[in-house]
Amino acid sequence: MKTLPWFMPTLLLLLFTFTIGGVSVIARADDDWAELHREVEAGRIVSLSSVLNDLEKDYMGQVVEVEFERDDGQVIYEIEMIGPHGQVVEFEVNAVSGQLIGIEGSNIRGMTRK
């Protein structure tokens, strides 16, 4: 699984939608990504690269999309991956704690590392 480099939030300030390293990242607004960058720099939010590294430890697959959302007072990374058997799985990670809070998709066990 490829991870995004540390400078990704800066790039997100410049581009609304882009693809890098095979990973498509969609920003809802440039201001959201600027705020995310400030929050990561201040240590209030876990970096995306850290979240992706943690997922890679437990799951096999290719990241195809990442979204950053605020939902009911929570700050969440939504990460969509395609597994080794072509399954599509979405992981929801609490951006403050880095804790996995939800998984949706088919054949999730087929992506689990042993």
Residue pairs with C-beta under 8 A, 6 or more apart in sequence:
1 52
1 55
1 56
1 59
1 60
1 61
1 62
1 63
1 81
2 21
2 22
2 23
2 62
2 63
3 49
3 52
3 53
3 56
4 20
4 21
4 23
4 25
4 48
4 49
4 52
4 66
5 49
6 47
6 49
8 20
8 25
8 48
8 49
9 33
9 34
9 36
9 37
9 40
9 48
10 37
11 18
11 20
12 25
12 27
12 30
12 33
12 36
12 37
13 30
13 33
13 34
13 37
15 27
16 27
16 30
17 24
17 25
17 26
17 27
18 24
18 25
19 25
22 62
22 63
22 64
23 63
23 64
23 65
23 66
24 64
24 65
24 66
25 65
25 66
26 65
26 66
26 67
27 33
27 68
28 67
28 68
28 69
32 68
33 68
36 45
36 68
39 45
39 75
39 95
40 46
40 47
40 48
44 96
45 75
45 95
45 96
46 93
46 95
46 96
46 97
46 98
48 66
48 68
48 77
50 98
51 77
51 79
51 93
51 95
51 98
52 63
52 79
54 93
54 98
54 100
55 79
55 81
55 91
55 93
55 100
57 113
58 112
58 113
59 81
59 83
59 89
59 91
59 111
59 112
59 113
60 83
60 84
60 111
60 112
60 113
61 81
61 82
61 83
61 84
61 89
61 111
62 81
62 82
63 79
63 80
63 81
64 80
64 81
64 82
64 88
65 78
65 79
65 80
66 77
66 78
66 79
66 80
67 77
67 78
68 75
68 76
68 77
68 78
68 95
69 75
69 76
69 78
70 76
74 94
74 96
74 101
75 94
75 95
75 96
76 92
76 93
76 94
76 95
76 101
77 91
77 92
77 93
77 95
78 90
78 91
78 92
79 90
79 91
79 92
79 93
80 88
80 89
80 90
80 91
81 88
81 89
81 90
81 91
81 111
82 88
83 89
83 107
83 110
83 111
84 110
84 111
85 107
85 110
87 105
87 106
87 107
87 108
87 110
87 111
88 105
88 106
89 103
89 104
89 105
89 106
89 108
89 111
90 103
90 104
90 105
91 100
91 102
91 103
92 100
92 101
92 102
92 103
92 104
93 99
93 100
93 101
94 100
94 101
